[in-house]
Amino acid sequence: MFCIMDYISIIGTVAAVLTTAANIPQTYKMIKTKSTKDISTVTYSMLLLGFILWVVYGIFQQDYPVIIANGISALISTSILSLKFIPAKMLDKINEKVTPDENA
C-alpha cells in the first residue's frame, strides 16, 4: 500500500523530469531553425544561476535528486546560452549534425 511519502516522491520525480526536460525542445528548435534571435539572454542567465544555486543547495542538503535534476538543467541552459553567442557558421554545422535527414 502506498503511503503519503510515496505519492510525494512520485510528484517530486515527475516535477524534476518535466522541469529538466522543458528546455530540450527549445534547444532543438534553435538548432533546427538556426535562429537564436528570440532567446532572452537575461532569462536564460537567470535560469542558469538559479539552477546552479539549486545544485549548491542540494550539495549542502545531500539531496541527490535536486543535484542531478538541476545539474542537467544547468547544462541544458548553458547549451542554450552558448548557442546564442556562437557564430552563425558554427550553428549551421551543428544543425547539419543534429538534423542530417532534413539537410539532405
DACOR-V464987 format. One record per pair of residues at least 24 apart in sequence whose ideal C-beta (glycine too) atoms are under 7 Angstrom apart, sorted by sequence separation. I is the first residue (numbers start at 1). J is the second residue. D is the distance in Angstrom with one decimal. If there is no record, write none. Layout:
# DACOR-V464987
I;J;D
I;J;D
This chain:
# DACOR-V464987
48;74;6.0
51;77;6.1
48;77;4.3
47;77;5.1
48;78;6.3
44;77;5.5
48;81;6.5
44;80;5.4
45;81;6.8
44;81;5.1
41;81;7.0
39;80;6.5
41;84;6.1
39;84;5.4
36;83;5.5
36;84;4.6
16;65;5.9
20;69;4.9
27;76;6.2
19;69;6.9
23;73;7.0
30;80;6.8
20;72;5.1
24;76;6.4
27;79;5.8
12;65;6.9
16;69;3.9
20;73;5.0
23;76;4.6
27;80;5.5
30;83;5.2
19;73;6.6
23;77;6.3
26;80;6.4
23;80;6.3
34;91;5.3
34;92;6.1
34;95;5.3
31;94;5.5
32;95;6.7
31;95;5.4
31;98;4.9
32;99;5.6
